[in-house]
Amino acid sequence: MLHINGLTYRIGGRTLFDNATVASPAGIKAGLVGRNGAGKSTLLRLILGEISPESGSVSVRKGARIGTVAQEAPSGSESLLEVVLAADTERSRLLEEAETATDPHRIGEIHTRLADIEAHSAPARAATILAGLGFSPEEMEGPCSALSGGWRMRVALAATLFSEPDLLLLDEPSNYLDLEGVLWLKNYLRTYRHTVLLVSHDRDILNASVNAIVHLNGGKLDFYAGNFDDFRKARAERAALQMKLRKKQEEQRRRMEAFVERFRAKASKARQAQSRLKMLERMSEVAPPVEERVAPFWFPSPERPLNPPLIRLEGVAVGYGERPVLRDIDLRIDTEDRIAILGANGQGKSTFAKLLCGRLPPMAGAMRHHKKMRVGYFAQHQMDELAPGRTPYEHFLELMPEATEAQRRARLGQYGFGAELADNRVETLSGGEKARLLFALAAFHRPHILVLDEPTNHLDMEARDALVEALNDYEGAVILISHDRHLLEATAERLWLVADGMVTPFEGDLEDYERMILERARSIRREKARARRERRERGKVEDASRGRPKRPNAGALRRKLERLEKEMAETEEKISVFDAALDGGALYAEDARKAARFASARATLAEELKRLEEEWLTVSAELEEAEGS
């Protein structure tokens, strides 16, 4: 499907790709990983043909459709459903032609093709994708112009997924999704029928949704079979082997050098000494594995711990203007709490964070806290509030007016801002560097509580690990809003759920929360099946009024239900066979083409199982009514 051969590309004098080569077979789902700035997004642009390589080639199978999320989010007056449906350009073109075609032969061809691409079910498929990404039925019918930028990007993602390209390129799609959206996307990609190349720093997605990893490091591209955990294990084993080979080579070199030094002056051994000298000259050195240094994070603990509770909320309501978003909040935060805030986008998580930080006052109830309590607040929108034209050093000059330059630079160095980076203007910093500056500013006054709203969006995998370590070393309370499941599992000890205008403790862990989300999705599907049944029942009533009564046959429905259950069991058994063959990624290393066929067949079976489950729900509801009538 995708072949990259001898790719070389430089930007601004820096080499991003140096004779890089990799091949990805059809049907593979590969995660593209590497440090921030390594060139992952540039590689996607090279595949799309937006830029050209200096040398080498990037080729995609002839006739394959490539899809990626548009950089400019839709913002017109069209409804969300219209935007998503328009992404299937072939369907749109055929429907338009069907309105004007007059040749009977051509009309037949159009309708045959529309049936082949399942055009009749397109609105339902589009609605399913939009619902998975967090849109209500009412929002689907509304205009894109009514949405914020982040929600418009979700519409753009939905349109790309709906078009089902042969090669799907995704660049950090979780950055504009909440945890619920990430859970849905993870399951969607797992059963996607075509090839995927996914740039992501979310290890949960990379473990659950991909079966290969392409690692961009030092200008080279390396292919690893398996998910992200398999990749890390294989890379560690490769590094250990490389160190072993290097040690063996050094020992061999020392023996040769000792022999030459000892016998080069002896005539009887001169030929052997010269031979070893030539061997030493020809010996190519095994390079040690290079690990790039990750700048640490540092959150200084409070100088004077306060007695618990730090914050007590009693019947609090909070919102904007006269409209409360959250109400009846009765909670407390203690000195060393580690709390993750769960809930879908739009439910009020960020509103709750602003309440805790004092940026929004309570509209009702009482919020009690220590007078000397300090709160450090991090939110992505604060990046836009950083003063352009100023450097990180100038930000700290304002915070530390009495300190020496050495003291300011030492403090900046604790957050990874060395001499050169500390003097760069804010607008020239990368997203990850801006995030580091915001962390430094939020933690400067040694807060008693850190409130972090989506802190990982611009951090690579190694930086996220460093953030986890820093948060676990911090001795104050931490309130986390994040779609990064690894971060939540590694740092949070309690879960609070924001839903239906309330903030309440969630009894369970993230596995329980994921099950709840999936069950809610199943409930939505059952509701849709019930709605379809009610529409059919209304049709039967109309038929009866015309003298054509149609009563459901309970026996026939039971037989159909048994048949569906048998087909579901057979399909699940087939899926398990493919899962066993694909497990661990060994098949990809032995026979990549066979593995790709297996992955494609497994995705087709998963779609068939989903269809059978929906039909089973519909028939079950019909049988229940038939037996009750």
URVENMO-V354139 format. One record per backbone hydrogen bond with DSSP energy under -1.0 kcal/mol. NH is the residue of the N-H (numbers start at 0). CO is the residue of the C=O. Records with the same first field share a line. If there is no record, write none. Layout:
NH: CO / CO
//
This chain:
1: 23
2: 58
3: 21
4: 56
6: 19
7: 54
8: 16
10: 13
13: 10
15: 8
16: 8
17: 218
19: 6
21: 3
23: 1
27: 24
29: 195
30: 211
31: 197
32: 213
37: 34
42: 38
43: 39
44: 40
45: 41
46: 42
47: 43
49: 44
53: 7
54: 7
56: 4
58: 2
60: 0
63: 60
66: 166
79: 141
80: 139
82: 78
83: 79
84: 80
85: 81
86: 83
87: 84
88: 86
91: 87
92: 88
93: 89
94: 90
95: 91
96: 92
97: 93
99: 96
100: 96
106: 102
107: 103
108: 104
109: 105
110: 106
111: 107
112: 108
113: 109
114: 110
115: 111
116: 112
117: 114
118: 113
120: 117
121: 118
124: 120
125: 121
126: 122
127: 123
128: 124
129: 125
130: 126
131: 127
132: 128
133: 130
134: 129
139: 135
140: 136
143: 77
144: 75
145: 142
146: 143
151: 147
152: 148
153: 149
154: 150
155: 151
156: 152
157: 153
158: 154
159: 155
160: 156
161: 157
162: 158
163: 160
166: 64
167: 194
168: 66
169: 196
171: 198
174: 171
175: 172
176: 173
181: 177
182: 178
183: 179
184: 180
185: 181
186: 182
187: 183
188: 184
189: 185
191: 188
194: 165
195: 27
196: 167
197: 29
198: 169
205: 201
206: 202
207: 203
208: 204
210: 28
211: 28
212: 223
213: 30
214: 221
215: 32
216: 219
219: 216
221: 214
223: 212
225: 210
230: 226
231: 227
232: 228
233: 229
234: 230
235: 231
236: 232
237: 233
238: 234
239: 235
240: 236
241: 237
242: 238
243: 239
244: 240
245: 241
246: 242
247: 243
248: 244
249: 245
250: 246
251: 247
252: 248
253: 249
254: 250
255: 251
256: 252
257: 253
258: 254
259: 255
260: 256
261: 257
262: 258
263: 259
265: 262
272: 268
273: 269
274: 270
275: 271
276: 272
277: 273
278: 274
279: 275
280: 276
281: 277
282: 278
309: 332
310: 332
311: 367
312: 330
313: 365
315: 328
316: 363
317: 325
319: 322
322: 319
324: 317
325: 317
326: 500
328: 315
332: 310
336: 333
338: 477
339: 493
340: 479
341: 495
346: 343
351: 347
352: 348
353: 349
354: 350
355: 351
356: 352
357: 354
358: 353
359: 353
362: 316
363: 316
365: 313
367: 311
372: 369
375: 448
377: 450
381: 378
382: 379
383: 380
384: 381
389: 386
392: 421
394: 390
395: 391
396: 392
397: 393
398: 394
399: 395
407: 403
408: 404
409: 405
410: 406
411: 407
412: 408
413: 409
414: 411
415: 412
416: 411
417: 415
421: 417
422: 419
423: 420
425: 389
427: 424
428: 425
433: 429
434: 430
435: 431
436: 432
437: 433
438: 434
439: 435
440: 436
441: 437
442: 438
445: 442
447: 373
448: 373
449: 476
450: 375
451: 478
452: 377
453: 480
458: 455
463: 459
464: 460
465: 461
466: 462
467: 463
468: 464
469: 465
470: 466
471: 467
472: 468
473: 469
476: 447
477: 336
478: 449
479: 338
480: 451
484: 482
487: 483
488: 484
489: 485
490: 486
491: 487
492: 337
493: 337
495: 339
496: 503
497: 341
498: 501
501: 498
503: 496
505: 494
507: 505
512: 508
513: 509
514: 510
515: 511
516: 512
517: 513
518: 514
519: 515
520: 516
521: 517
522: 518
523: 519
524: 520
525: 521
526: 522
527: 523
528: 524
529: 525
530: 526
531: 527
532: 528
533: 529
534: 530
535: 531
536: 532
537: 533
538: 534
539: 535
540: 536
541: 537
542: 538
543: 539
544: 540
546: 543
547: 542
556: 552
557: 553
558: 554
559: 555
560: 556
561: 557
562: 558
563: 559
564: 560
565: 561
566: 562
567: 563
568: 564
569: 565
570: 566
571: 567
572: 568
573: 569
574: 570
575: 571
576: 572
577: 573
578: 574
579: 575
580: 576
581: 577
582: 578
584: 581
588: 584
589: 585
590: 586
594: 590
595: 591
596: 592
597: 593
598: 594
599: 595
600: 596
601: 597
602: 598
603: 599
604: 600
605: 601
606: 602
607: 603
608: 604
609: 605
610: 606
611: 607
612: 608
613: 609
614: 610
615: 611
616: 612
617: 613
618: 614
619: 615
620: 616
621: 617
622: 618
623: 619
624: 620
625: 621
626: 622
627: 623
628: 624
//
